[in-house]
Amino acid sequence: MKTENKALKIAFVGGGNMASALIAGLAGKLTAAPNIHVVDPNVDVLQKLRVQFRVDTAATIDAAVAGCDVIVLAVKPQSMREVAAQLLPVLKEGALPLVLSIAAGIRSADLARWLGGYGAIVRCMPNTPALIGLGITGMVATGGVSEPQKLAAEAIMRAVGATVWLDDEALIDPVTAVSGSGPAYVFYFIEAMQQAAEEMGLSAQQGTQLALATFVGAAQLAAQSPDPVSVLRQRVTSKGGTTHAALTSMEQSGVKGKIVAAMKAAAQRGKELGEELGMLD
């Protein structure tokens, strides 16, 4: 596999938002734009990608895909079985590229089975902040993935943020619960802060500005501080003060326990979805 800069050939099957974000981070950086080949049935999507990034495109999986070092599967989970059937003959003709899947819920074993027992698969769980280059992706490789292929997979996903390698694919479900679904929890909390701000007399604009700036600032402080978040929280919480009153109310309402339970529910649903999607054939 060619992993040197400007030489890696990457095919994207699916040209949606996450694929576009990855292409934006890769084209002309990790590899030259003409080395990126995008397959999508939507001609408008292909036209936009050609104009914006100068990548190569096709409406169907073709011979160009077989010549790539990495094939990124960026399609809806429900479409993966059909896409795998279209990809199977291409893989048999090609030079055994790495298959990198960013489709939620599709287990590596099921994808490998649909691809005729194919062994070089990296399953990824990115999250939506990847759309602005601030994502984080959980990654797990099957036994047939070489070290150069792992490096290539990591380089691709680092185009949209940080990466975390996992030793056990079962941990993808907890990753989904923490970071994959996590942005929705943050948005939910911001919504609550906005609502409270308005109910206490601030304007909608003021509430939004205050809530967003607080989240961004607190997250950056936590990321840059050598101290654990529990210590940072304690430093803001003077006994008998306003923050103490708020956190005491949350504790009495069981907010932390309910958040933990909610995330466990998300992980359980991720496991169930994997089982359901694995039965597509």
Backbone hydrogen bonds, N-H to C=O, Kabsch-Sander energy under -0.5 kcal/mol:
donor,donor_aa,acceptor,acceptor_aa,energy
3,T,1,M,-0.7
6,K,30,L,-1.9
7,A,4,E,-1.8
8,L,4,E,-0.8
10,I,8,L,-0.6
10,I,35,N,-1.9
11,A,70,V,-2.9
12,F,37,H,-3.1
13,V,11,A,-0.5
13,V,72,V,-2.9
14,G,12,F,-0.9
14,G,39,V,-3.0
16,G,74,A,-0.5
20,S,16,G,-2.8
21,A,17,N,-2.3
22,L,18,M,-2.2
23,I,19,A,-2.8
24,A,20,S,-2.4
25,G,21,A,-1.4
26,L,22,L,-1.1
26,L,23,I,-0.6
27,A,23,I,-3.0
28,G,31,T,-2.5
29,K,26,L,-2.5
29,K,31,T,-0.7
30,L,26,L,-0.9
31,T,26,L,-1.7
32,A,6,K,-0.5
35,N,32,A,-2.0
36,I,33,A,-2.1
37,H,10,I,-2.7
37,H,35,N,-0.6
38,V,56,D,-2.6
39,V,12,F,-3.4
40,D,38,V,-0.5
40,D,58,A,-1.9
43,V,41,P,-0.8
46,L,42,N,-2.0
47,Q,43,V,-2.4
48,K,44,D,-2.2
49,L,45,V,-2.1
50,R,46,L,-2.4
51,V,47,Q,-2.4
52,Q,48,K,-2.7
53,F,49,L,-2.4
54,R,49,L,-0.6
54,R,50,R,-1.6
55,V,49,L,-0.8
56,D,33,A,-0.5
56,D,36,I,-2.4
58,A,38,V,-2.2
65,V,62,D,-1.2
66,A,62,D,-0.8
67,G,63,A,-0.9
68,C,65,V,-1.6
69,D,9,K,-2.0
70,V,9,K,-1.8
71,I,98,L,-3.2
72,V,11,A,-3.7
72,V,70,V,-0.6
73,L,71,I,-0.6
73,L,100,L,-3.0
74,A,13,V,-2.4
74,A,72,V,-0.9
79,S,76,K,-2.0
80,M,76,K,-0.6
80,M,77,P,-1.3
83,V,79,S,-2.4
84,A,80,M,-2.8
85,A,81,R,-1.7
86,Q,82,E,-1.6
87,L,83,V,-2.0
88,L,84,A,-2.0
91,L,87,L,-2.3
92,K,88,L,-1.7
93,E,89,P,-1.2
94,G,90,V,-1.7
95,A,66,A,-1.0
96,L,91,L,-0.5
98,L,69,D,-2.7
99,V,120,A,-2.6
100,L,71,I,-2.9
100,L,98,L,-0.6
101,S,99,V,-0.6
101,S,122,V,-2.5
102,I,73,L,-2.3
102,I,100,L,-0.5
104,A,102,I,-0.5
106,I,103,A,-1.1
107,R,105,G,-0.7
111,L,107,R,-2.4
112,A,108,S,-3.0
113,R,109,A,-2.0
114,W,110,D,-2.5
115,L,111,L,-1.5
116,G,113,R,-1.6
117,G,112,A,-2.9
118,Y,112,A,-1.2
121,I,119,G,-1.0
122,V,99,V,-2.5
123,R,140,V,-2.6
124,C,101,S,-3.0
125,M,138,G,-2.6
130,A,127,N,-2.1
131,L,128,T,-2.6
132,I,129,P,-1.8
133,G,130,A,-1.8
134,L,129,P,-2.5
135,G,160,V,-2.6
137,T,162,A,-1.9
138,G,125,M,-1.8
139,M,164,V,-2.7
140,V,123,R,-2.0
142,T,121,I,-2.4
144,G,119,G,-1.2
145,V,142,T,-1.7
150,K,146,S,-2.2
151,L,147,E,-2.3
152,A,148,P,-2.1
153,A,149,Q,-2.7
154,E,150,K,-2.5
155,A,151,L,-2.3
156,I,152,A,-2.2
157,M,153,A,-2.3
158,R,154,E,-2.2
159,A,156,I,-1.2
160,V,157,M,-1.6
161,G,158,R,-0.7
162,A,135,G,-2.0
164,V,137,T,-2.7
166,L,139,M,-3.1
171,L,168,D,-1.9
172,I,169,E,-2.1
173,D,170,A,-0.9
175,V,171,L,-2.1
176,T,172,I,-2.7
177,A,173,D,-2.0
178,V,174,P,-2.3
179,S,175,V,-2.6
180,G,175,V,-1.8
181,S,176,T,-3.3
184,A,181,S,-1.5
185,Y,181,S,-0.9
185,Y,182,G,-0.7
186,V,182,G,-1.9
187,F,183,P,-2.6
188,Y,184,A,-2.2
189,F,185,Y,-2.3
190,I,186,V,-2.5
191,E,187,F,-2.5
192,A,188,Y,-1.9
193,M,189,F,-2.3
194,Q,190,I,-2.6
195,Q,191,E,-2.5
196,A,192,A,-2.5
197,A,193,M,-2.4
198,E,194,Q,-2.1
199,E,195,Q,-2.4
200,M,196,A,-1.5
201,G,198,E,-1.6
202,L,197,A,-2.4
207,G,203,S,-2.8
208,T,204,A,-2.4
209,Q,205,Q,-2.6
210,L,206,Q,-2.7
211,A,207,G,-2.5
212,L,208,T,-2.6
213,A,209,Q,-2.1
214,T,210,L,-1.9
215,F,211,A,-2.2
216,V,212,L,-2.7
217,G,213,A,-2.6
218,A,214,T,-2.6
219,A,215,F,-2.5
220,Q,216,V,-2.2
221,L,217,G,-2.4
222,A,218,A,-2.5
223,A,219,A,-2.3
224,Q,220,Q,-2.2
225,S,221,L,-1.9
231,V,228,P,-0.8
232,L,228,P,-1.8
233,R,229,V,-2.6
234,Q,230,S,-2.0
235,R,231,V,-2.0
236,V,232,L,-1.0
236,V,233,R,-0.7
237,T,233,R,-0.9
237,T,234,Q,-0.5
238,S,236,V,-1.0
241,G,238,S,-2.4
244,H,238,S,-0.5
245,A,241,G,-1.8
246,A,242,T,-2.0
247,L,243,T,-2.8
248,T,244,H,-2.4
249,S,245,A,-1.9
250,M,246,A,-2.0
251,E,247,L,-2.7
252,Q,248,T,-2.5
253,S,249,S,-1.5
254,G,251,E,-1.1
255,V,250,M,-2.6
258,K,254,G,-2.2
259,I,255,V,-2.2
260,V,256,K,-2.4
261,A,257,G,-2.3
262,A,258,K,-2.3
263,M,259,I,-2.3
264,K,260,V,-2.0
265,A,261,A,-1.9
266,A,262,A,-1.9
267,A,263,M,-2.2
268,Q,264,K,-2.3
269,R,265,A,-2.3
270,G,266,A,-2.1
271,K,267,A,-2.0
272,E,268,Q,-2.2
273,L,269,R,-2.7
274,G,270,G,-2.0
275,E,271,K,-1.8
276,E,272,E,-2.6
277,L,273,L,-3.3
278,G,274,G,-1.6
279,M,276,E,-1.2
280,L,277,L,-1.5
